Amino acid sequence: MSEAAILTEGLSKSFEAQTAVSQLNLRIQPGAVYGFLGRNGAGKTTTMRMLLGLVRPTKGRARVLGLDPTNETELLRILERVAFVPQRKQLYGWATPTELVRMNKAYFPRWSDDAAAQLAKRLEIPMKTAFKKLSIGNQSKVALLLALAQGAEVLILDEPTAGLDPVMVDEILRTLVEDHVSQGRTIFVSSHHLGEVEQICDWVGILEEGRLLLESRLEEIRQEFRLVIASGEGLPDVASKDVVSATTDGRFRRYVVAREAEGFAAELRGQGAAILEISPLGLRELFLHLVRKEDACTPGNVGAKPAPVSSFS
Amino acid sequence: MYAWKCWRETRASFIFLLMLSTLPALLVTLGPGIKERNGWWHFDRSEYTHDPALMVHLVSAMILSVLLLSPFLSAVFLGATASGSEIEPGTIEYLWTRPRTRASVTWIHWGVCLAEMVIVAVVPTYLAAAVLGALTRNWNLPLLLLAPWVMVIVGVPMLGLTTLMTALRRSSKGGLIFTAAVAAVYMLLRQIVTVPLHLNLPALFAGPLVWLMTNHQPDPVAFPWGSLCRAVFLAMAFPLAAQYLLKRAEV
């Protein structure tokens, strides 16, 4: 197996009594477009900040391109090869995008002036206007331009489309997809806009209260994951290792099953249950089933397929 | 490139401070020659040539008194733009994800501010000295020639203190307020200890400035070397503490 672009092993972060990230195991392959999903405060931003050395892990380890972000020397090498678009796209208000490009260029040996010029033209960024005078949409575009022209191997994007209108969102997503197709960069993008993730990602990880509930190929979710609704007495919380979650809705019990849904349904029938529905799941339904908390018996990550943990060499 | 960014961010303050020092220094230099005759203002150069040595002494003292606060003001206003001040507005995420060490960022900023402080101290003093020398034709101006360097020596610990306070408070405004508070508390405590107890405490690091202001002719024997050493120590210690703080900071 090739070296992961991003790898975390038991990565945890607590801020005093508050656990932001707990025992996170991620393995993101080079060239993947990985959607990191979760509600507000799920720990997405903290995870990204740990990967970039902005926050130190309380426990566990992380590697970005095989390098350790907690080691200052290795962190500098990571930062040369990784581009980051933070959630708050806050750059120097007095600087124009042209000045920001000039400033950024000096930091990165693989900076591409051609890419910067093309992106500026394509995204119609007013390059001579001070950053603070730009609209939020244009500020996001500037942040994206700086990240893409940097010539990075990995893009870490923390909610790159937050607060943007649908046209702007579409433009940014198309830019990302085209960049991915032409450059083959690894993209690690956090979002709680599931439609966007479905549009561009090939992998998803769902985080809730700092724990990774599920990590899967999007294709696999579309093809294999099923919602099984059953009714009956004494139905089990979890009947199989393939059950990702089980929730109770009145007299009904809803199971999200990662694979072999028919076999699982047959097992329930054998226990006297009536199977009302077996239906494919979209990312949205899957996400909602995993993160909803109203039912005490929601097992969270029970049965979820955890990320393969690799040993650090 | 970070040096350019520091310059670009401090440029306005730097120009303001330069004007704030240069204009009063030139005014007090030319002041003795400005006379009123028949309702008209004119410049009488003979004021400078009656007793050139006395005039040099008097005007030098006046120049130094108007420039006295300049190193402190430069240090505090320039120092408040240190990298710690970027934490509150959020630009620090951009800065700290560039492939540069936090230590280098701290020291580059410190270096740019030091260079600006030197210019703010040297230009007005030497310009005033040049005008005074030309008017009196007396070029024996040791006080004025030494003054900017003494002012810089005394100002640099304040630059470091502001850098540290800015890192501690994570904002420009917080850094400014805390620096002012620390300076005020120190001076107050010093007064409390000195006046009732009749103790003659040496100045912590402002000794060279006191020496400059109380000597007509600089006397190397009376130079407060201890105070100079403390100034140099604090000038290095404060930014080092800021560097340590920022290295460990999480955002």
Interface residues (C-beta under 8 A of the other chain):
Chain A: R49 L52 G53 L54 V55 R56 E72 L76 R77 L79 E80 V82 F84 P86 R88 Q90 L91 Y92 W94 A95 E99 R102 M103 N104 A106 Y107 F108
Chain B: M1 W4 K5 R8 E9 P89 G90 T91 E93 Y94 W96 T97 R98 P99 R100 T101 E250 V251
